[in-house]
Amino acid sequence: MSSLPKRTGRKAPERMAAPLILLLVSVVAVSLLTVSPTGAQGRAVGFFLTDLDGRHFRFDPNRTGTVLLIFGTTWCPSCRAEIPRFKEIHHRYAGRGLEVVYIDIMESRDKVRRFAERHRLPYRTLLDETGSVAESYGVRGVPAMILIRDGAVVTRRYEAVEAHLGRLFGP
């Protein structure tokens, strides 16, 4: 019969492995998710944020028009890799009535400003300093896109946004 090891106050490497593996699996799972359903009957959620210049932006879910909310962060490699796609969507549809809004989640104004300038973001960049807007839309990973038309959520599926834009605005 083997005896149990004495408790020394330090964790044995094998006891530390399970929490680390669980953390790694959680991070990967969260990064694979983009958005979970929220809101009654797919209605958009209103919010009030400021942009990089300190100007106020109020999103009223009862307004008419089409808005694409893009949620991201400066530290996210996928967010940076998708910037050309976001710019192309803006370029193709902004003149036809689509408003593209990038919402940075819980980062400083200076850091986000440098990011927006470095990448020459052509759309308005808002600061979700507390993460409350991302939470209200059920954002679980970034980047995330939510397409809204006349206050109704058209899609939360990241891969479906461009197909929906094509149907709404034409090719």
HUQUIPE-V70094 format. One record per pair of residues at least 12 apart in sequence whose C-alpha atoms are under 6 Angstrom apart, sorted by the first residue. I is the first residue (numbers start at 1). J is the second residue. D is the distance in Angstrom with one decimal. If there is no record, write none. Layout:
i=I j=J d=D
i=I j=J d=D
//
This chain:
i=30 j=141 d=5.6
i=31 j=141 d=5.0
i=33 j=141 d=5.6
i=34 j=140 d=5.5
i=34 j=141 d=4.8
i=34 j=144 d=5.2
i=35 j=138 d=5.5
i=35 j=139 d=4.5
i=35 j=140 d=5.5
i=36 j=138 d=5.1
i=38 j=138 d=6.0
i=42 j=152 d=5.8
i=42 j=153 d=5.1
i=43 j=151 d=5.9
i=43 j=152 d=4.5
i=43 j=153 d=5.6
i=44 j=61 d=5.4
i=44 j=151 d=5.3
i=44 j=152 d=5.6
i=44 j=153 d=5.7
i=45 j=61 d=5.9
i=46 j=59 d=5.2
i=46 j=60 d=5.0
i=46 j=61 d=5.2
i=47 j=59 d=5.2
i=50 j=126 d=5.6
i=50 j=127 d=5.9
i=51 j=125 d=5.6
i=51 j=126 d=4.1
i=51 j=127 d=5.9
i=61 j=151 d=4.4
i=62 j=151 d=5.3
i=63 j=150 d=5.9
i=64 j=150 d=4.2
i=65 j=149 d=5.6
i=65 j=150 d=5.2
i=66 j=98 d=5.2
i=66 j=148 d=5.6
i=66 j=149 d=4.2
i=67 j=98 d=5.7
i=67 j=99 d=4.7
i=67 j=100 d=5.9
i=67 j=147 d=6.0
i=67 j=148 d=5.2
i=68 j=100 d=4.8
i=68 j=146 d=5.8
i=68 j=147 d=4.6
i=69 j=101 d=5.1
i=69 j=145 d=5.5
i=69 j=146 d=5.1
i=70 j=102 d=4.7
i=70 j=103 d=5.9
i=70 j=144 d=5.7
i=70 j=145 d=4.5
i=71 j=102 d=6.0
i=71 j=103 d=4.8
i=71 j=104 d=6.0
i=71 j=143 d=5.6
i=71 j=144 d=5.1
i=72 j=104 d=5.1
i=72 j=142 d=5.1
i=72 j=143 d=4.8
i=73 j=104 d=5.2
i=73 j=105 d=5.8
i=79 j=143 d=5.2
i=100 j=123 d=5.9
i=101 j=124 d=5.3
i=102 j=125 d=4.8
i=103 j=125 d=5.9
i=103 j=126 d=4.7
i=103 j=127 d=5.8
i=104 j=127 d=5.2
i=104 j=128 d=5.8
i=105 j=128 d=4.9
i=105 j=131 d=5.5
i=106 j=128 d=5.7
i=106 j=129 d=4.3
i=106 j=130 d=5.6
i=106 j=131 d=5.6
i=145 j=158 d=5.6
//
